């Protein structure tokens, strides 16, 4: 079983979370998305995020996905 960035039911909300943080979000053909930001306030490793259609992603996606899921637990 493949580990996903966030729970599948939270994937769309995860995408909107990036928009709220002023990332530029682009959809991918496979149903995933990329999120980019140039702001220096963000950790360099978190300035480019890739989430593929199957819910996997790059290191930044997993790190930010964990943070996102923690925010959901608190809310």
PDB file of N, H, CA, C and O in Angstrom:
ATOM      1  N   UNK A   1       0.840  -1.188   0.000  1.00  0.00           N
ATOM      2  CA  UNK A   1       0.000   0.000   0.000  1.00  0.00           C
ATOM      3  C   UNK A   1       0.886   1.254   0.000  1.00  0.00           C
ATOM      4  O   UNK A   1       1.857   1.345   0.751  1.00  0.00           O
ATOM      5  N   UNK A   2       0.536   2.191  -0.839  1.00  0.00           N
ATOM      6  H   UNK A   2      -0.253   2.116  -1.449  1.00  0.00           H
ATOM      7  CA  UNK A   2       1.303   3.420  -0.990  1.00  0.00           C
ATOM      8  C   UNK A   2       0.854   4.442   0.054  1.00  0.00           C
ATOM      9  O   UNK A   2      -0.342   4.641   0.269  1.00  0.00           O
ATOM     10  N   UNK A   3       1.827   5.085   0.697  1.00  0.00           N
ATOM     11  H   UNK A   3       2.799   4.923   0.523  1.00  0.00           H
ATOM     12  CA  UNK A   3       1.509   6.123   1.668  1.00  0.00           C
ATOM     13  C   UNK A   3       1.153   7.405   0.920  1.00  0.00           C
ATOM     14  O   UNK A   3       1.906   7.853   0.054  1.00  0.00           O
ATOM     15  N   UNK A   4       0.008   7.994   1.253  1.00  0.00           N
ATOM     16  H   UNK A   4      -0.604   7.631   1.957  1.00  0.00           H
ATOM     17  CA  UNK A   4      -0.418   9.222   0.593  1.00  0.00           C
ATOM     18  C   UNK A   4      -0.017  10.445   1.411  1.00  0.00           C
ATOM     19  O   UNK A   4       0.235  10.355   2.613  1.00  0.00           O
ATOM     20  N   UNK A   5       0.036  11.582   0.735  1.00  0.00           N
ATOM     21  H   UNK A   5      -0.168  11.654  -0.241  1.00  0.00           H
ATOM     22  CA  UNK A   5       0.421  12.846   1.358  1.00  0.00           C
ATOM     23  C   UNK A   5      -0.578  13.235   2.447  1.00  0.00           C
ATOM     24  O   UNK A   5      -0.186  13.571   3.565  1.00  0.00           O
ATOM     25  N   UNK A   6      -1.857  13.188   2.118  1.00  0.00           N
ATOM     26  H   UNK A   6      -2.175  12.915   1.210  1.00  0.00           H
ATOM     27  CA  UNK A   6      -2.952  13.420   3.070  1.00  0.00           C
ATOM     28  C   UNK A   6      -4.023  12.374   2.789  1.00  0.00           C
ATOM     29  O   UNK A   6      -3.970  11.683   1.772  1.00  0.00           O
ATOM     30  N   UNK A   7      -4.986  12.258   3.682  1.00  0.00           N
ATOM     31  H   UNK A   7      -5.029  12.819   4.508  1.00  0.00           H
ATOM     32  CA  UNK A   7      -6.092  11.334   3.435  1.00  0.00           C
ATOM     33  C   UNK A   7      -6.792  11.750   2.140  1.00  0.00           C
ATOM     34  O   UNK A   7      -6.949  12.944   1.885  1.00  0.00           O
ATOM     35  N   UNK A   8      -7.211  10.793   1.329  1.00  0.00           N
ATOM     36  H   UNK A   8      -7.084   9.823   1.537  1.00  0.00           H
ATOM     37  CA  UNK A   8      -7.864  11.129   0.053  1.00  0.00           C
ATOM     38  C   UNK A   8      -9.033  12.105   0.195  1.00  0.00           C
ATOM     39  O   UNK A   8      -9.238  12.953  -0.674  1.00  0.00           O
ATOM     40  N   UNK A   9      -9.793  11.994   1.271  1.00  0.00           N
ATOM     41  H   UNK A   9      -9.626  11.305   1.977  1.00  0.00           H
ATOM     42  CA  UNK A   9     -10.936  12.894   1.454  1.00  0.00           C
ATOM     43  C   UNK A   9     -10.505  14.334   1.750  1.00  0.00           C
ATOM     44  O   UNK A   9     -11.320  15.252   1.653  1.00  0.00           O
ATOM     45  N   UNK A  10      -9.238  14.541   2.109  1.00  0.00           N
ATOM     46  H   UNK A  10      -8.576  13.796   2.188  1.00  0.00           H
ATOM     47  CA  UNK A  10      -8.729  15.878   2.426  1.00  0.00           C
ATOM     48  C   UNK A  10      -7.916  16.497   1.288  1.00  0.00           C
ATOM     49  O   UNK A  10      -7.421  17.616   1.427  1.00  0.00           O
ATOM     50  N   UNK A  11      -7.773  15.797   0.183  1.00  0.00           N
ATOM     51  H   UNK A  11      -8.175  14.889   0.070  1.00  0.00           H
ATOM     52  CA  UNK A  11      -6.891  16.257  -0.897  1.00  0.00           C
ATOM     53  C   UNK A  11      -7.315  17.608  -1.470  1.00  0.00           C
ATOM     54  O   UNK A  11      -6.462  18.470  -1.680  1.00  0.00           O
ATOM     55  N   UNK A  12      -8.583  17.812  -1.725  1.00  0.00           N
ATOM     56  H   UNK A  12      -9.276  17.112  -1.554  1.00  0.00           H
ATOM     57  CA  UNK A  12      -9.050  19.089  -2.273  1.00  0.00           C
ATOM     58  C   UNK A  12      -8.835  20.222  -1.267  1.00  0.00           C
ATOM     59  O   UNK A  12      -8.424  21.318  -1.650  1.00  0.00           O
ATOM     60  N   UNK A  13      -9.105  19.970  -0.004  1.00  0.00           N
ATOM     61  H   UNK A  13      -9.439  19.080   0.307  1.00  0.00           H
ATOM     62  CA  UNK A  13      -8.879  20.981   1.035  1.00  0.00           C
ATOM     63  C   UNK A  13      -7.392  21.308   1.146  1.00  0.00           C
ATOM     64  O   UNK A  13      -7.028  22.460   1.381  1.00  0.00           O
ATOM     65  N   UNK A  14      -6.534  20.307   0.980  1.00  0.00           N
ATOM     66  H   UNK A  14      -6.829  19.371   0.789  1.00  0.00           H
ATOM     67  CA  UNK A  14      -5.083  20.511   1.008  1.00  0.00           C
ATOM     68  C   UNK A  14      -4.679  21.468  -0.114  1.00  0.00           C
ATOM     69  O   UNK A  14      -3.854  22.358   0.088  1.00  0.00           O
ATOM     70  N   UNK A  15      -5.254  21.281  -1.273  1.00  0.00           N
ATOM     71  H   UNK A  15      -5.925  20.558  -1.437  1.00  0.00           H
ATOM     72  CA  UNK A  15      -4.980  22.153  -2.420  1.00  0.00           C
ATOM     73  C   UNK A  15      -5.417  23.593  -2.108  1.00  0.00           C
ATOM     74  O   UNK A  15      -4.670  24.535  -2.374  1.00  0.00           O
ATOM     75  N   UNK A  16      -6.608  23.764  -1.551  1.00  0.00           N
ATOM     76  H   UNK A  16      -7.214  22.999  -1.335  1.00  0.00           H
ATOM     77  CA  UNK A  16      -7.091  25.100  -1.202  1.00  0.00           C
ATOM     78  C   UNK A  16      -6.239  25.752  -0.115  1.00  0.00           C
ATOM     79  O   UNK A  16      -6.096  26.974  -0.087  1.00  0.00           O
ATOM     80  N   UNK A  17      -5.681  24.949   0.769  1.00  0.00           N
ATOM     81  H   UNK A  17      -5.797  23.956   0.746  1.00  0.00           H
ATOM     82  CA  UNK A  17      -4.804  25.447   1.830  1.00  0.00           C
ATOM     83  C   UNK A  17      -3.612  26.169   1.220  1.00  0.00           C
ATOM     84  O   UNK A  17      -3.201  27.222   1.708  1.00  0.00           O
ATOM     85  N   UNK A  18      -3.056  25.603   0.152  1.00  0.00           N
ATOM     86  H   UNK A  18      -3.389  24.748  -0.245  1.00  0.00           H
ATOM     87  CA  UNK A  18      -1.936  26.258  -0.533  1.00  0.00           C
ATOM     88  C   UNK A  18      -2.372  27.579  -1.155  1.00  0.00           C
ATOM     89  O   UNK A  18      -1.631  28.560  -1.109  1.00  0.00           O
ATOM     90  N   UNK A  19      -3.555  27.610  -1.729  1.00  0.00           N
ATOM     91  H   UNK A  19      -4.157  26.813  -1.767  1.00  0.00           H
ATOM     92  CA  UNK A  19      -4.060  28.861  -2.306  1.00  0.00           C
ATOM     93  C   UNK A  19      -4.191  29.936  -1.229  1.00  0.00           C
ATOM     94  O   UNK A  19      -3.852  31.095  -1.469  1.00  0.00           O
ATOM     95  N   UNK A  20      -4.675  29.564  -0.055  1.00  0.00           N
ATOM     96  H   UNK A  20      -4.950  28.622   0.140  1.00  0.00           H
ATOM     97  CA  UNK A  20      -4.825  30.518   1.051  1.00  0.00           C
ATOM     98  C   UNK A  20      -3.479  31.038   1.540  1.00  0.00           C
ATOM     99  O   UNK A  20      -3.400  32.137   2.090  1.00  0.00           O
ATOM    100  N   UNK A  21      -2.419  30.255   1.345  1.00  0.00           N
ATOM    101  H   UNK A  21      -2.483  29.362   0.898  1.00  0.00           H
ATOM    102  CA  UNK A  21      -1.075  30.685   1.750  1.00  0.00           C
ATOM    103  C   UNK A  21      -0.338  31.379   0.602  1.00  0.00           C
ATOM    104  O   UNK A  21       0.877  31.565   0.665  1.00  0.00           O
ATOM    105  N   UNK A  22      -1.073  31.760  -0.445  1.00  0.00           N
ATOM    106  H   UNK A  22      -2.061  31.609  -0.496  1.00  0.00           H
ATOM    107  CA  UNK A  22      -0.541  32.502  -1.594  1.00  0.00           C
ATOM    108  C   UNK A  22       0.417  31.717  -2.476  1.00  0.00           C
ATOM    109  O   UNK A  22       1.250  32.310  -3.162  1.00  0.00           O
ATOM    110  N   UNK A  23       0.313  30.406  -2.470  1.00  0.00           N
ATOM    111  H   UNK A  23      -0.363  29.924  -1.913  1.00  0.00           H
ATOM    112  CA  UNK A  23       1.049  29.596  -3.437  1.00  0.00           C
ATOM    113  C   UNK A  23       0.338  29.711  -4.786  1.00  0.00           C
ATOM    114  O   UNK A  23      -0.870  29.938  -4.837  1.00  0.00           O
ATOM    115  N   UNK A  24       1.087  29.555  -5.871  1.00  0.00           N
ATOM    116  H   UNK A  24       2.069  29.370  -5.830  1.00  0.00           H
ATOM    117  CA  UNK A  24       0.500  29.451  -7.207  1.00  0.00           C
ATOM    118  C   UNK A  24       0.270  27.964  -7.441  1.00  0.00           C
ATOM    119  O   UNK A  24       1.221  27.183  -7.468  1.00  0.00           O
ATOM    120  N   UNK A  25      -0.986  27.572  -7.609  1.00  0.00           N
ATOM    121  H   UNK A  25      -1.758  28.206  -7.587  1.00  0.00           H
ATOM    122  CA  UNK A  25      -1.347  26.160  -7.740  1.00  0.00           C
ATOM    123  C   UNK A  25      -1.734  25.869  -9.184  1.00  0.00           C
ATOM    124  O   UNK A  25      -2.546  26.580  -9.776  1.00  0.00           O
ATOM    125  N   UNK A  26      -1.143  24.814  -9.745  1.00  0.00           N
ATOM    126  H   UNK A  26      -0.483  24.236  -9.264  1.00  0.00           H
ATOM    127  CA  UNK A  26      -1.448  24.379 -11.110  1.00  0.00           C
ATOM    128  C   UNK A  26      -1.889  22.927 -11.086  1.00  0.00           C
ATOM    129  O   UNK A  26      -1.283  22.092 -10.414  1.00  0.00           O
ATOM    130  N   UNK A  27      -2.942  22.635 -11.821  1.00  0.00           N
ATOM    131  H   UNK A  27      -3.435  23.313 -12.367  1.00  0.00           H
ATOM    132  CA  UNK A  27      -3.439  21.265 -11.923  1.00  0.00           C
ATOM    133  C   UNK A  27      -2.583  20.454 -12.881  1.00  0.00           C
ATOM    134  O   UNK A  27      -2.057  20.984 -13.859  1.00  0.00           O
ATOM    135  N   UNK A  28      -2.446  19.169 -12.596  1.00  0.00           N
ATOM    136  H   UNK A  28      -2.873  18.738 -11.801  1.00  0.00           H
ATOM    137  CA  UNK A  28      -1.723  18.240 -13.459  1.00  0.00           C
ATOM    138  C   UNK A  28      -2.719  17.355 -14.196  1.00  0.00           C
ATOM    139  O   UNK A  28      -3.855  17.185 -13.753  1.00  0.00           O
ATOM    140  N   UNK A  29      -2.297  16.802 -15.302  1.00  0.00           N
ATOM    141  H   UNK A  29      -1.374  16.939 -15.661  1.00  0.00           H
ATOM    142  CA  UNK A  29      -3.166  15.954 -16.130  1.00  0.00           C
ATOM    143  C   UNK A  29      -3.661  14.721 -15.380  1.00  0.00           C
ATOM    144  O   UNK A  29      -4.753  14.227 -15.663  1.00  0.00           O
ATOM    145  N   UNK A  30      -2.876  14.218 -14.430  1.00  0.00           N
ATOM    146  H   UNK A  30      -1.989  14.620 -14.200  1.00  0.00           H
ATOM    147  CA  UNK A  30      -3.263  13.000 -13.712  1.00  0.00           C
ATOM    148  C   UNK A  30      -4.190  13.259 -12.525  1.00  0.00           C
ATOM    149  O   UNK A  30      -4.530  12.331 -11.791  1.00  0.00           O
ATOM    150  N   UNK A  31      -4.602  14.519 -12.330  1.00  0.00           N
ATOM    151  H   UNK A  31      -4.326  15.273 -12.926  1.00  0.00           H
ATOM    152  CA  UNK A  31      -5.487  14.850 -11.219  1.00  0.00           C
ATOM    153  C   UNK A  31      -4.764  15.419 -10.019  1.00  0.00           C
ATOM    154  O   UNK A  31      -5.401  15.834  -9.050  1.00  0.00           O
ATOM    155  N   UNK A  32      -3.462  15.444 -10.066  1.00  0.00           N
ATOM    156  H   UNK A  32      -2.944  15.108 -10.852  1.00  0.00           H
ATOM    157  CA  UNK A  32      -2.673  16.021  -8.986  1.00  0.00           C
ATOM    158  C   UNK A  32      -2.485  17.513  -9.192  1.00  0.00           C
ATOM    159  O   UNK A  32      -3.183  18.133  -9.995  1.00  0.00           O
ATOM    160  N   UNK A  33      -1.529  18.086  -8.454  1.00  0.00           N
ATOM    161  H   UNK A  33      -0.963  17.581  -7.802  1.00  0.00           H
ATOM    162  CA  UNK A  33      -1.254  19.512  -8.607  1.00  0.00           C
ATOM    163  C   UNK A  33       0.161  19.838  -8.156  1.00  0.00           C
ATOM    164  O   UNK A  33       0.805  19.068  -7.443  1.00  0.00           O
ATOM    165  N   UNK A  34       0.627  21.007  -8.595  1.00  0.00           N
ATOM    166  H   UNK A  34       0.105  21.633  -9.174  1.00  0.00           H
ATOM    167  CA  UNK A  34       1.873  21.561  -8.091  1.00  0.00           C
ATOM    168  C   UNK A  34       1.528  22.865  -7.392  1.00  0.00           C
ATOM    169  O   UNK A  34       0.546  23.522  -7.739  1.00  0.00           O
ATOM    170  N   UNK A  35       2.329  23.235  -6.416  1.00  0.00           N
ATOM    171  H   UNK A  35       3.126  22.701  -6.135  1.00  0.00           H
ATOM    172  CA  UNK A  35       2.158  24.501  -5.709  1.00  0.00           C
ATOM    173  C   UNK A  35       3.542  25.129  -5.567  1.00  0.00           C
ATOM    174  O   UNK A  35       4.478  24.488  -5.089  1.00  0.00           O
ATOM    175  N   UNK A  36       3.659  26.388  -5.986  1.00  0.00           N
ATOM    176  H   UNK A  36       2.898  26.908  -6.373  1.00  0.00           H
ATOM    177  CA  UNK A  36       4.945  27.083  -5.935  1.00  0.00           C
ATOM    178  C   UNK A  36       4.769  28.444  -5.277  1.00  0.00           C
ATOM    179  O   UNK A  36       3.727  29.087  -5.401  1.00  0.00           O
ATOM    180  N   UNK A  37       5.814  28.865  -4.575  1.00  0.00           N
ATOM    181  H   UNK A  37       6.661  28.342  -4.474  1.00  0.00           H
ATOM    182  CA  UNK A  37       5.825  30.197  -3.971  1.00  0.00           C
ATOM    183  C   UNK A  37       7.257  30.713  -3.991  1.00  0.00           C
ATOM    184  O   UNK A  37       8.208  29.942  -3.863  1.00  0.00           O
ATOM    185  N   UNK A  38       7.399  32.011  -4.149  1.00  0.00           N
ATOM    186  H   UNK A  38       6.626  32.637  -4.253  1.00  0.00           H
ATOM    187  CA  UNK A  38       8.729  32.617  -4.184  1.00  0.00           C
ATOM    188  C   UNK A  38       9.068  33.326  -2.882  1.00  0.00           C
ATOM    189  O   UNK A  38      10.202  33.770  -2.705  1.00  0.00           O
ATOM    190  N   UNK A  39       8.123  33.442  -1.976  1.00  0.00           N
ATOM    191  H   UNK A  39       7.201  33.082  -2.120  1.00  0.00           H
ATOM    192  CA  UNK A  39       8.320  34.178  -0.730  1.00  0.00           C
ATOM    193  C   UNK A  39       9.470  33.586   0.078  1.00  0.00           C
ATOM    194  O   UNK A  39       9.545  32.375   0.282  1.00  0.00           O
ATOM    195  N   UNK A  40      10.347  34.444   0.525  1.00  0.00           N
ATOM    196  H   UNK A  40      10.286  35.429   0.359  1.00  0.00           H
ATOM    197  CA  UNK A  40      11.522  34.018   1.288  1.00  0.00           C
ATOM    198  C   UNK A  40      11.160  33.573   2.707  1.00  0.00           C
ATOM    199  O   UNK A  40      11.960  32.918   3.374  1.00  0.00           O
ATOM    200  N   UNK A  41       9.958  33.926   3.167  1.00  0.00           N
ATOM    201  H   UNK A  41       9.308  34.458   2.624  1.00  0.00           H
ATOM    202  CA  UNK A  41       9.558  33.536   4.525  1.00  0.00           C
ATOM    203  C   UNK A  41       9.358  32.035   4.649  1.00  0.00           C
ATOM    204  O   UNK A  41       9.402  31.485   5.750  1.00  0.00           O
ATOM    205  N   UNK A  42       9.139  31.376   3.521  1.00  0.00           N
ATOM    206  H   UNK A  42       9.104  31.823   2.627  1.00  0.00           H
ATOM    207  CA  UNK A  42       8.913  29.939   3.538  1.00  0.00           C
ATOM    208  C   UNK A  42      10.238  29.196   3.443  1.00  0.00           C
ATOM    209  O   UNK A  42      11.144  29.611   2.720  1.00  0.00           O
ATOM    210  N   UNK A  43      10.341  28.117   4.164  1.00  0.00           N
ATOM    211  H   UNK A  43       9.606  27.780   4.752  1.00  0.00           H
ATOM    212  CA  UNK A  43      11.523  27.264   4.121  1.00  0.00           C
ATOM    213  C   UNK A  43      11.803  26.883   2.664  1.00  0.00           C
ATOM    214  O   UNK A  43      10.884  26.517   1.931  1.00  0.00           O
ATOM    215  N   UNK A  44      13.053  26.969   2.251  1.00  0.00           N
ATOM    216  H   UNK A  44      13.799  27.266   2.846  1.00  0.00           H
ATOM    217  CA  UNK A  44      13.401  26.728   0.850  1.00  0.00           C
ATOM    218  C   UNK A  44      12.868  25.389   0.346  1.00  0.00           C
ATOM    219  O   UNK A  44      12.409  25.302  -0.793  1.00  0.00           O
ATOM    220  N   UNK A  45      12.921  24.371   1.154  1.00  0.00           N
ATOM    221  H   UNK A  45      13.294  24.442   2.079  1.00  0.00           H
ATOM    222  CA  UNK A  45      12.444  23.053   0.761  1.00  0.00           C
ATOM    223  C   UNK A  45      10.938  22.955   0.606  1.00  0.00           C
ATOM    224  O   UNK A  45      10.429  21.961   0.088  1.00  0.00           O
ATOM    225  N   UNK A  46      10.214  23.987   1.055  1.00  0.00           N
ATOM    226  H   UNK A  46      10.628  24.794   1.475  1.00  0.00           H
ATOM    227  CA  UNK A  46       8.749  23.981   0.972  1.00  0.00           C
ATOM    228  C   UNK A  46       8.221  24.925  -0.099  1.00  0.00           C
ATOM    229  O   UNK A  46       7.016  25.168  -0.165  1.00  0.00           O
ATOM    230  N   UNK A  47       9.101  25.460  -0.938  1.00  0.00           N
ATOM    231  H   UNK A  47      10.080  25.263  -0.884  1.00  0.00           H
ATOM    232  CA  UNK A  47       8.661  26.414  -1.962  1.00  0.00           C
ATOM    233  C   UNK A  47       8.104  25.740  -3.204  1.00  0.00           C
ATOM    234  O   UNK A  47       7.438  26.397  -4.004  1.00  0.00           O
ATOM    235  N   UNK A  48       8.355  24.461  -3.389  1.00  0.00           N
ATOM    236  H   UNK A  48       8.896  23.928  -2.739  1.00  0.00           H
ATOM    237  CA  UNK A  48       7.786  23.718  -4.520  1.00  0.00           C
ATOM    238  C   UNK A  48       7.197  22.421  -3.991  1.00  0.00           C
ATOM    239  O   UNK A  48       7.896  21.610  -3.383  1.00  0.00           O
ATOM    240  N   UNK A  49       5.919  22.237  -4.226  1.00  0.00           N
ATOM    241  H   UNK A  49       5.351  22.895  -4.720  1.00  0.00           H
ATOM    242  CA  UNK A  49       5.209  21.054  -3.733  1.00  0.00           C
ATOM    243  C   UNK A  49       4.588  20.330  -4.921  1.00  0.00           C
ATOM    244  O   UNK A  49       3.962  20.952  -5.780  1.00  0.00           O
ATOM    245  N   UNK A  50       4.764  19.024  -4.963  1.00  0.00           N
ATOM    246  H   UNK A  50       5.273  18.519  -4.266  1.00  0.00           H
ATOM    247  CA  UNK A  50       4.181  18.194  -6.013  1.00  0.00           C
ATOM    248  C   UNK A  50       3.322  17.123  -5.365  1.00  0.00           C
ATOM    249  O   UNK A  50       3.789  16.361  -4.518  1.00  0.00           O
ATOM    250  N   UNK A  51       2.059  17.074  -5.773  1.00  0.00           N
ATOM    251  H   UNK A  51       1.679  17.692  -6.461  1.00  0.00           H
ATOM    252  CA  UNK A  51       1.148  16.019  -5.332  1.00  0.00           C
ATOM    253  C   UNK A  51       0.595  15.374  -6.593  1.00  0.00           C
ATOM    254  O   UNK A  51      -0.069  16.036  -7.391  1.00  0.00           O
ATOM    255  N   UNK A  52       0.862  14.092  -6.775  1.00  0.00           N
ATOM    256  H   UNK A  52       1.401  13.554  -6.127  1.00  0.00           H
ATOM    257  CA  UNK A  52       0.392  13.408  -7.981  1.00  0.00           C
ATOM    258  C   UNK A  52      -1.046  12.926  -7.791  1.00  0.00           C
ATOM    259  O   UNK A  52      -1.584  12.955  -6.685  1.00  0.00           O
ATOM    260  N   UNK A  53      -1.644  12.492  -8.872  1.00  0.00           N
ATOM    261  H   UNK A  53      -1.206  12.468  -9.771  1.00  0.00           H
ATOM    262  CA  UNK A  53      -3.036  12.060  -8.852  1.00  0.00           C
ATOM    263  C   UNK A  53      -3.314  10.887  -7.934  1.00  0.00           C
ATOM    264  O   UNK A  53      -4.437  10.724  -7.459  1.00  0.00           O
ATOM    265  N   UNK A  54      -2.293  10.060  -7.676  1.00  0.00           N
ATOM    266  H   UNK A  54      -1.380  10.193  -8.063  1.00  0.00           H
ATOM    267  CA  UNK A  54      -2.496   8.912  -6.789  1.00  0.00           C
ATOM    268  C   UNK A  54      -2.278   9.265  -5.315  1.00  0.00           C
ATOM    269  O   UNK A  54      -2.334   8.393  -4.448  1.00  0.00           O
ATOM    270  N   UNK A  55      -2.026  10.565  -5.037  1.00  0.00           N
ATOM    271  H   UNK A  55      -1.980  11.273  -5.741  1.00  0.00           H
ATOM    272  CA  UNK A  55      -1.887  11.011  -3.652  1.00  0.00           C
ATOM    273  C   UNK A  55      -0.480  10.993  -3.113  1.00  0.00           C
ATOM    274  O   UNK A  55      -0.260  11.369  -1.961  1.00  0.00           O
ATOM    275  N   UNK A  56       0.487  10.565  -3.914  1.00  0.00           N
ATOM    276  H   UNK A  56       0.308  10.259  -4.850  1.00  0.00           H
ATOM    277  CA  UNK A  56       1.879  10.599  -3.485  1.00  0.00           C
ATOM    278  C   UNK A  56       2.468  11.958  -3.847  1.00  0.00           C
ATOM    279  O   UNK A  56       1.830  12.743  -4.548  1.00  0.00           O
ATOM    280  N   UNK A  57       3.674  12.239  -3.376  1.00  0.00           N
ATOM    281  H   UNK A  57       4.192  11.602  -2.806  1.00  0.00           H
ATOM    282  CA  UNK A  57       4.268  13.537  -3.678  1.00  0.00           C
ATOM    283  C   UNK A  57       5.725  13.612  -3.308  1.00  0.00           C
ATOM    284  O   UNK A  57       6.347  12.611  -2.952  1.00  0.00           O
ATOM    285  N   UNK A  58       6.268  14.821  -3.396  1.00  0.00           N
ATOM    286  H   UNK A  58       5.762  15.634  -3.685  1.00  0.00           H
ATOM    287  CA  UNK A  58       7.664  15.026  -3.036  1.00  0.00           C
ATOM    288  C   UNK A  58       7.791  15.211  -1.514  1.00  0.00           C
ATOM    289  O   UNK A  58       6.795  15.196  -0.791  1.00  0.00           O
ATOM    290  N   UNK A  59       9.014  15.382  -1.053  1.00  0.00           N
ATOM    291  H   UNK A  59       9.823  15.395  -1.641  1.00  0.00           H
ATOM    292  CA  UNK A  59       9.273  15.489   0.385  1.00  0.00           C
ATOM    293  C   UNK A  59       8.491  16.648   1.008  1.00  0.00           C
ATOM    294  O   UNK A  59       7.928  16.508   2.093  1.00  0.00           O
ATOM    295  N   UNK A  60       8.460  17.785   0.322  1.00  0.00           N
ATOM    296  H   UNK A  60       8.918  17.899  -0.559  1.00  0.00           H
ATOM    297  CA  UNK A  60       7.727  18.944   0.843  1.00  0.00           C
ATOM    298  C   UNK A  60       6.242  18.630   1.000  1.00  0.00           C
ATOM    299  O   UNK A  60       5.615  19.054   1.971  1.00  0.00           O
ATOM    300  N   UNK A  61       5.684  17.894   0.054  1.00  0.00           N
ATOM    301  H   UNK A  61       6.193  17.550  -0.735  1.00  0.00           H
ATOM    302  CA  UNK A  61       4.263  17.535   0.126  1.00  0.00           C
ATOM    303  C   UNK A  61       3.980  16.689   1.365  1.00  0.00           C
ATOM    304  O   UNK A  61       2.976  16.900   2.044  1.00  0.00           O
ATOM    305  N   UNK A  62       4.860  15.734   1.661  1.00  0.00           N
ATOM    306  H   UNK A  62       5.676  15.562   1.109  1.00  0.00           H
ATOM    307  CA  UNK A  62       4.652  14.891   2.844  1.00  0.00           C
ATOM    308  C   UNK A  62       4.793  15.698   4.135  1.00  0.00           C
ATOM    309  O   UNK A  62       4.005  15.528   5.065  1.00  0.00           O
ATOM    310  N   UNK A  63       5.800  16.577   4.191  1.00  0.00           N
ATOM    311  H   UNK A  63       6.440  16.715   3.436  1.00  0.00           H
ATOM    312  CA  UNK A  63       6.000  17.382   5.396  1.00  0.00           C
ATOM    313  C   UNK A  63       4.826  18.331   5.626  1.00  0.00           C
ATOM    314  O   UNK A  63       4.316  18.438   6.742  1.00  0.00           O
ATOM    315  N   UNK A  64       4.402  19.018   4.568  1.00  0.00           N
ATOM    316  H   UNK A  64       4.816  18.932   3.662  1.00  0.00           H
ATOM    317  CA  UNK A  64       3.287  19.950   4.706  1.00  0.00           C
ATOM    318  C   UNK A  64       1.959  19.217   4.868  1.00  0.00           C
ATOM    319  O   UNK A  64       1.044  19.726   5.515  1.00  0.00           O
ATOM    320  N   UNK A  65       1.850  18.036   4.287  1.00  0.00           N
ATOM    321  H   UNK A  65       2.594  17.623   3.761  1.00  0.00           H
ATOM    322  CA  UNK A  65       0.652  17.223   4.471  1.00  0.00           C
ATOM    323  C   UNK A  65       0.472  16.828   5.927  1.00  0.00           C
ATOM    324  O   UNK A  65      -0.643  16.837   6.449  1.00  0.00           O
ATOM    325  N   UNK A  66       1.571  16.483   6.577  1.00  0.00           N
ATOM    326  H   UNK A  66       2.477  16.477   6.153  1.00  0.00           H
ATOM    327  CA  UNK A  66       1.520  16.134   8.001  1.00  0.00           C
ATOM    328  C   UNK A  66       1.066  17.346   8.820  1.00  0.00           C
ATOM    329  O   UNK A  66       0.229  17.222   9.714  1.00  0.00           O
ATOM    330  N   UNK A  67       1.628  18.519   8.505  1.00  0.00           N
ATOM    331  H   UNK A  67       2.308  18.620   7.779  1.00  0.00           H
ATOM    332  CA  UNK A  67       1.229  19.744   9.205  1.00  0.00           C
ATOM    333  C   UNK A  67      -0.256  20.049   8.968  1.00  0.00           C
ATOM    334  O   UNK A  67      -0.973  20.428   9.894  1.00  0.00           O
ATOM    335  N   UNK A  68      -0.703  19.881   7.733  1.00  0.00           N
ATOM    336  H   UNK A  68      -0.121  19.572   6.981  1.00  0.00           H
ATOM    337  CA  UNK A  68      -2.104  20.125   7.384  1.00  0.00           C
ATOM    338  C   UNK A  68      -3.031  19.203   8.172  1.00  0.00           C
ATOM    339  O   UNK A  68      -4.033  19.657   8.725  1.00  0.00           O
ATOM    340  N   UNK A  69      -2.703  17.919   8.226  1.00  0.00           N
ATOM    341  H   UNK A  69      -1.889  17.551   7.777  1.00  0.00           H
ATOM    342  CA  UNK A  69      -3.533  16.956   8.969  1.00  0.00           C
ATOM    343  C   UNK A  69      -3.572  17.310  10.461  1.00  0.00           C
ATOM    344  O   UNK A  69      -4.598  17.121  11.115  1.00  0.00           O
ATOM    345  N   UNK A  70      -2.456  17.825  11.002  1.00  0.00           N
ATOM    346  H   UNK A  70      -1.622  17.979  10.471  1.00  0.00           H
ATOM    347  CA  UNK A  70      -2.433  18.236  12.408  1.00  0.00           C
ATOM    348  C   UNK A  70      -3.367  19.418  12.641  1.00  0.00           C
ATOM    349  O   UNK A  70      -4.044  19.484  13.667  1.00  0.00           O
ATOM    350  N   UNK A  71      -3.407  20.356  11.685  1.00  0.00           N
ATOM    351  H   UNK A  71      -2.857  20.302  10.851  1.00  0.00           H
ATOM    352  CA  UNK A  71      -4.330  21.492  11.786  1.00  0.00           C
ATOM    353  C   UNK A  71      -5.775  21.004  11.808  1.00  0.00           C
ATOM    354  O   UNK A  71      -6.606  21.555  12.530  1.00  0.00           O
ATOM    355  N   UNK A  72      -6.074  19.985  11.030  1.00  0.00           N
ATOM    356  H   UNK A  72      -5.400  19.537  10.443  1.00  0.00           H
ATOM    357  CA  UNK A  72      -7.442  19.457  10.987  1.00  0.00           C
ATOM    358  C   UNK A  72      -7.837  18.815  12.313  1.00  0.00           C
ATOM    359  O   UNK A  72      -8.994  18.900  12.727  1.00  0.00           O
ATOM    360  N   UNK A  73      -6.880  18.175  12.977  1.00  0.00           N
ATOM    361  H   UNK A  73      -5.941  18.106  12.641  1.00  0.00           H
ATOM    362  CA  UNK A  73      -7.174  17.542  14.266  1.00  0.00           C
ATOM    363  C   UNK A  73      -7.537  18.583  15.318  1.00  0.00           C
ATOM    364  O   UNK A  73      -8.402  18.343  16.160  1.00  0.00           O
ATOM    365  N   UNK A  74      -6.878  19.738  15.270  1.00  0.00           N
ATOM    366  H   UNK A  74      -6.175  19.933  14.586  1.00  0.00           H
ATOM    367  CA  UNK A  74      -7.095  20.800  16.249  1.00  0.00           C
ATOM    368  C   UNK A  74      -8.410  21.528  15.994  1.00  0.00           C
ATOM    369  O   UNK A  74      -9.085  21.954  16.931  1.00  0.00           O
ATOM    370  N   UNK A  75      -8.764  21.667  14.726  1.00  0.00           N
ATOM    371  H   UNK A  75      -8.215  21.322  13.965  1.00  0.00           H
ATOM    372  CA  UNK A  75      -9.962  22.458  14.355  1.00  0.00           C
ATOM    373  C   UNK A  75     -11.249  21.814  14.757  1.00  0.00           C
ATOM    374  O   UNK A  75     -12.320  22.366  14.507  1.00  0.00           O
TER     375      UNK A  75
END
